[in-house]
């Protein structure tokens, strides 16, 4: 089934924090009141700590229909799984050459009870989940959508409240994943130990998202630096193991991020500590949104939902399928068969009895109708000829009047632009900029533009501030107070080292 042909929208769910986002191919937003919709595709994921992953090899001569049985037998044997539990097992073919007549597969093993417990809350809202994918396999969508165009060996590191993972992709295909012990919850506990006092987890994540690893001299920063030294020591150990296990010469790129957004200084810290080219796990997915930040995993789920079936890893762990249509159920097919048999049994004996009578009546009616219609045809043809001549005269008059009307309309439009639009632009600029000093933001310049078709009119405010926070506060205030008049968007906040200032271009679209 091709999801984009059967469904008009997608809803993603994070069952571990009960967050939902709905979206189409171009937009995404928070679903405050998620609910089941028959034309909405539902997608979710499994955290790395909730499944076991390994790589097995089997003979390439095994028929396709027997591959899953061969893999299951080997996984139970090699991992020593409890034979009394019927684990759910999914697999993808490893991207390597056939050696010694054997093929390799990446295998994911999940206890069904784990899935049931994780999704109990989500099912209260949306009833069914069409696709549940192990979280590292979602990353493939970045390559299939050409968001990451480079090949090579790439490492993806992502921190969540109750989990963290490291995933390797080699030559644009999944290679390895590992659950890291340093989730935000684990970091929070360790940070409280170093600090010597207990703080809330939300306060800790807020500290990371706002201050990050700036390298300051405060006591908080010293503890954070020590904490992340331990984090990256653990990450380095995992990388060292994976490079040795998969005989990797190098890792070309590291993408690092978290569900609370980019942590300032994390990519530089990673690059320095690991000695690898690092950048934020934050990509341009092509979705329009009014949210300040969206968890990258939600964006990856929506991106994966857009892929054709042949571009996805065929590894779906959902246990919550929607029921088939009524006509495809056994009961529905039985009722339809009985109904059809009754209809045919009733129609057959009456068919020949009524056929002759019906045909005789139809002939008499048609003969009478023909005589009447022929007389009407002659009369209507004469009327048509007369009205056609009159219509041509009226068309000529209408064309002349339309031309005169368009000339007058053009003159009035020019007068309106001079008397109304110019003062209105000045008034709007004054309204937008009067509170800049309140938020300690300066205005470098302002420009006004219209799209080629004239369907979109917008100002561009070039903002300057000593810190990035005033700019975000200003945009938040704009969004809360002026969203009925304008649509605000911003691509980035750029820091210029030589000027010690933050620069940003705020696009203000008139509604």
Secondary structure, DSSP 8 states (H G I E B T S, - for coil): --HHHH-SEEEEEETTTTEEEEE-SSBEEE-TT----TTEEEEEEE-GGGSEEEEEEEETTS-GGGHHHHHHHHHHHHHT--TTS--EEEEEE-SS--BTTEEEEEEEEE-HHHHHHHHHHHHHHHS--SEEEEGGGGGHHHHHTTSS---SEEEEEEE-SS-EEEEEEETTEEEEEEE-S--HHHHHHHHHHHHTS---HHHHHHHHHHT-S---SSHHHHHHHHHHHHHHHHHHHHHHHHHHHTT-S---EEEEEETT---TTHHHHHHHHH-S-EEES------B-S-S---HHHHHHHHHHHS-GGGS-S-----------GGGSHHHHHHHHHHHHHHHHHHHHHHHHHHHHHHHHHHHHHHHHHHHHHHHHHHHHHHHHHHHHHHHHHHHHHHHHHHHHHHHHHHHHHHHIIIIIHHHHHHHHHHHHTTTGGGT-EEEEEEEEE-TTSS-EEEEEEEEESSHHHHHHHHHHHHHHHTTTEEEEEEEEEEETTTTEEEEEEEEEE-
